[in-house]
Amino acid sequence: MVEFDAEAYNAASNMFEMAKTIRRSLPALVEQIADSYSVLGSPAPDGMPKAKGGGNATEDRMVRHSDLMMRMEAKRDEYRQVVDDCESVVEDMESRFDDNAAFLRYHFMQGMSQAKAAKRCGYVKEYGKEKAEIALVHAARSMRSLGLVMKYS
């Protein structure tokens, strides 16, 4: 039986939920960037003065596109760090032959539902919610040994 560590359990839950959330948000951000890129157009520097308060629509679109690109790069870097930490925890669990590692990989990292991940691991699908809680308790122990608890608390 694994001793329950509430702080590490909450950190494990936070880390794996972050991975899931970021994985879900990236496609929408990529789509926004593609949309902003398609309407950029080419600026026409004609040297003519602009009307007072008229602004430059093309320049505004370029700034928006640049902002979206920076946001995507920041999300990608954040996602990469969280996924690397999740992988470290799962690998640590696998090194101890912990069968909960597979559940974490399927549910949190590959996006399967709890029921589907439980079924993939050989359990009845109704066991999914309980299996998720058990897996996070085991992940908490790995996070504590890897020194990742404070990072996600």
C-alpha positions in Angstrom: 0.0 0.0 0.0 1.3 3.5 -0.9 1.2 6.1 1.8 -1.0 9.0 0.9 0.8 12.3 0.5 -1.9 15.0 0.0 0.5 17.7 -1.2 2.2 15.4 -3.7 -1.3 14.1 -4.8 -2.5 17.6 -5.5 0.7 18.4 -7.4 0.3 15.2 -9.5 -3.3 16.1 -10.2 -2.3 19.6 -11.2 0.5 18.5 -13.5 -1.4 15.9 -15.4 -4.5 18.2 -15.7 -2.2 20.9 -17.1 -0.9 18.5 -19.7 -4.4 17.6 -20.7 -5.6 21.2 -20.9 -2.6 22.5 -22.9 -2.9 19.5 -25.3 -6.5 20.5 -25.9 -5.9 24.3 -26.3 -3.0 24.1 -28.8 -5.1 23.1 -31.9 -7.4 26.1 -31.4 -4.4 28.4 -31.1 -2.8 26.9 -34.2 -6.1 27.5 -36.1 -6.2 31.1 -34.9 -2.7 31.6 -36.2 -3.6 30.0 -39.6 -6.6 32.3 -39.9 -4.6 35.4 -39.0 -1.9 34.4 -41.5 -4.4 34.0 -44.3 -5.8 37.5 -43.9 -2.4 39.3 -43.5 -2.0 40.3 -47.1 0.8 42.3 -48.3 1.3 45.9 -47.1 1.3 48.5 -49.8 3.7 51.2 -48.8 2.5 54.0 -51.0 4.0 56.9 -49.1 0.7 58.5 -48.8 -0.2 60.1 -45.5 -3.0 58.3 -43.6 -6.2 59.9 -42.5 -6.2 61.1 -38.9 -7.2 58.1 -36.8 -7.4 55.8 -39.8 -4.7 53.4 -38.7 -3.2 50.7 -40.8 -5.3 47.6 -41.0 -2.5 45.4 -42.4 -0.1 46.5 -39.7 -2.7 45.7 -37.1 -3.2 42.3 -38.5 0.6 41.7 -38.6 0.9 42.7 -34.9 -2.0 40.4 -34.0 -0.4 37.6 -35.9 2.9 38.2 -34.2 1.2 38.2 -30.8 -0.5 34.9 -31.6 2.8 33.4 -32.7 4.5 34.4 -29.4 1.5 32.9 -27.4 1.7 29.7 -29.4 5.5 29.4 -28.8 5.0 30.1 -25.1 2.3 27.4 -24.9 4.4 25.0 -26.8 7.4 25.5 -24.5 5.1 25.2 -21.4 3.5 22.0 -22.9 6.9 20.5 -23.7 8.0 21.1 -20.1 4.9 19.6 -18.6 4.9 16.6 -20.9 8.6 16.0 -20.1 7.7 16.0 -16.4 4.8 13.7 -16.9 7.0 11.4 -18.9 9.6 11.4 -16.1 6.9 10.4 -13.6 5.4 7.7 -15.8 8.9 6.3 -16.5 9.7 6.3 -12.8 6.5 4.4 -12.1 7.3 1.9 -14.9 10.7 1.3 -13.5 9.0 0.1 -10.4 6.6 -2.1 -12.4 3.7 0.0 -11.4 0.7 -0.9 -13.7 -0.8 2.6 -12.9 1.7 4.2 -15.3 -0.1 2.9 -18.3 -3.4 4.4 -17.1 -1.7 7.8 -16.7 -0.3 7.6 -20.1 -3.6 6.6 -21.8 -5.9 9.0 -19.8 -3.8 12.1 -19.3 -1.2 12.1 -22.0 -3.1 10.5 -24.9 -6.5 12.0 -24.0 -8.6 8.8 -23.5 -11.6 9.0 -21.2 -11.2 7.4 -17.8 -13.4 4.5 -18.9 -11.5 3.8 -22.1 -8.1 4.0 -20.4 -9.3 1.6 -17.7 -10.6 -0.8 -20.3 -7.3 -0.5 -22.2 -5.5 -1.5 -19.0 -7.7 -4.6 -18.6 -10.2 -3.2 -16.1 -13.9 -2.8 -16.4 -14.7 0.7 -17.7 -16.7 1.5 -14.5 -13.4 1.3 -12.6 -12.0 4.4 -14.5 -12.6 7.1 -11.9 -11.3 5.0 -9.1 -8.3 3.9 -11.2 -7.5 7.6 -12.0 -7.4 8.4 -8.2 -5.2 5.4 -7.5 -2.9 6.2 -10.3 -2.5 9.8 -9.1 -1.6 8.5 -5.6 1.2 6.4 -7.1 2.2 9.3 -9.3 2.5 11.5 -6.2 5.1 9.1 -4.8 7.1 9.4 -8.0 6.8 13.2 -8.1 8.1 13.3 -4.5 11.1 11.2 -5.4 11.8 13.2 -8.5 11.5 16.5 -6.7 8.6 17.8 -8.8 6.1 18.4 -6.0 6.9 22.1 -5.4 6.9 22.9 -9.1 3.2 22.0 -9.5 1.9 22.8 -6.0 
